[in-house]
Amino acid sequence: MAKLLFVHNEPATFVRLDREILSSVHQLRELYWQRDSCLKFLRIVFQTILGVFWCDKIVIWFGGFHAFLPSLFGRLLNKPCYIIASGYDVANMPEIHYGNMRPGIRSLPGKLAFALASDILAVSDFTAKEVIRNTGTNPEKVQTIVHGLPIKDVLTYETLRQKQRIVLTVGKIRHGNLVRKGLVAFVEVARLVPELQFILVGPHEDQSIDLLKKNVPQNLHFMGPLYGDDLTAMMNSATVYVQASAYESFGMAVAEAMLCGCIPVVS
């Protein structure tokens, strides 16, 4: 049993799954990087130093700003450090204003973290190529370990018969996602297919919801955030799941919806 320092900056579904798996076989200390204030930043830096001294190995979700100091201290103390790469941390898409690897100073902490890490674990072959192309990482350090999801129930014909005429998409409603997650396109399609119910699930993180609600069709509903069993129940009810994204490293929500018997419609 190893002592693991588990570092992340977002408690997403896939992060929580990895935390549960690793904690079932190792002694795990979690470090959730938040930079809401200078005091929180100083506290998390201190906790990072203590955590690196304590652990045998470091596992970091995403190679963003929060990955730099754990990777640096890990290298100085000769502790193996593994970064899980997925999405924004290795993306370079200036045309949609997305990705830490866009030209400029924002890419420097991430590139240094990837350079200092012992190994890079990519969630898809596409992401592995992004790591090598956009960060300059040695290909020998990169390996692909795709996402996995637990199968809670076996789909039956009767389950599928109970599905409703619902078209579903899931995504955080914020300015950057209107195009990247295809939320504007989802609203426009709902207007063109009035005989179906369209449901958009996701938290409202800024005023972008006001833009989407302008002249919204009557068959489109904003459900707000749903998690865990509530999200699974919604996916069980829907017949179609739409992911009209401009960029996805894996498409976790698509896989979750398909496990619930949804027909995937993706870009």
QUISULPE-V981352 format. One record per residue. N is the residue number from 1. RES is the residue in one small letter. PSI is psi in whole degrees, -180 to 180 (999 if undefined). Layout:
BEGIN
n: {N	N}
res: {RES	RES}
psi: {PSI	PSI}
END
This chain:
BEGIN
n: {1	2	3	4	5	6	7	8	9	10	11	12	13	14	15	16	17	18	19	20	21	22	23	24	25	26	27	28	29	30	31	32	33	34	35	36	37	38	39	40	41	42	43	44	45	46	47	48	49	50	51	52	53	54	55	56	57	58	59	60	61	62	63	64	65	66	67	68	69	70	71	72	73	74	75	76	77	78	79	80	81	82	83	84	85	86	87	88	89	90	91	92	93	94	95	96	97	98	99	100	101	102	103	104	105	106	107	108	109	110	111	112	113	114	115	116	117	118	119	120	121	122	123	124	125	126	127	128	129	130	131	132	133	134	135	136	137	138	139	140	141	142	143	144	145	146	147	148	149	150	151	152	153	154	155	156	157	158	159	160	161	162	163	164	165	166	167	168	169	170	171	172	173	174	175	176	177	178	179	180	181	182	183	184	185	186	187	188	189	190	191	192	193	194	195	196	197	198	199	200	201	202	203	204	205	206	207	208	209	210	211	212	213	214	215	216	217	218	219	220	221	222	223	224	225	226	227	228	229	230	231	232	233	234	235	236	237	238	239	240	241	242	243	244	245	246	247	248	249	250	251	252	253	254	255	256	257	258	259	260	261	262	263	264	265	266	267}
res: {m	a	k	l	l	f	v	h	n	e	p	a	t	f	v	r	l	d	r	e	i	l	s	s	v	h	q	l	r	e	l	y	w	q	r	d	s	c	l	k	f	l	r	i	v	f	q	t	i	l	g	v	f	w	c	d	k	i	v	i	w	f	g	g	f	h	a	f	l	p	s	l	f	g	r	l	l	n	k	p	c	y	i	i	a	s	g	y	d	v	a	n	m	p	e	i	h	y	g	n	m	r	p	g	i	r	s	l	p	g	k	l	a	f	a	l	a	s	d	i	l	a	v	s	d	f	t	a	k	e	v	i	r	n	t	g	t	n	p	e	k	v	q	t	i	v	h	g	l	p	i	k	d	v	l	t	y	e	t	l	r	q	k	q	r	i	v	l	t	v	g	k	i	r	h	g	n	l	v	r	k	g	l	v	a	f	v	e	v	a	r	l	v	p	e	l	q	f	i	l	v	g	p	h	e	d	q	s	i	d	l	l	k	k	n	v	p	q	n	l	h	f	m	g	p	l	y	g	d	d	l	t	a	m	m	n	s	a	t	v	y	v	q	a	s	a	y	e	s	f	g	m	a	v	a	e	a	m	l	c	g	c	i	p	v	v	s}
psi: {122	158	116	134	115	109	135	168	12	119	57	170	-48	-31	-44	-38	-45	-39	-43	-42	-48	-39	-17	-18	-8	162	121	135	121	139	108	107	118	140	47	-27	165	-39	-45	-39	-46	-38	-43	-32	-44	-43	-33	-46	-47	-42	-40	-39	-38	-38	167	-35	158	131	124	126	121	139	52	-159	-40	-14	-17	-54	-45	-39	-42	-50	-36	-43	-42	-34	8	42	126	138	127	124	129	115	137	105	-119	-30	-23	0	149	83	76	-24	-22	17	50	137	136	-18	13	152	139	179	-21	-26	-17	-50	-40	-45	-39	-41	-45	-37	-35	-24	150	-44	152	127	113	144	-5	163	-35	-46	-37	-41	-38	-41	-50	-44	-42	-21	-12	17	142	123	-26	-19	-8	130	153	127	104	159	152	151	141	139	107	-42	149	126	139	166	-39	-39	-45	-33	-26	-3	152	171	66	134	125	144	154	132	149	131	98	165	-47	-21	-9	-40	-46	-40	2	27	-37	-44	-39	-43	-42	-38	-39	-37	-31	-17	71	-16	-8	155	127	132	128	117	131	152	151	107	-11	-161	9	-26	-32	-36	-41	-31	-6	120	38	137	155	-21	7	131	136	115	-13	-170	140	139	159	-130	-33	-41	-40	-42	-40	-41	-34	-30	-30	150	-36	137	128	131	89	47	152	-20	130	136	-31	-51	55	-43	-33	-45	-42	-43	-40	-35	-24	9	15	146	123	133	112	159	999}
END
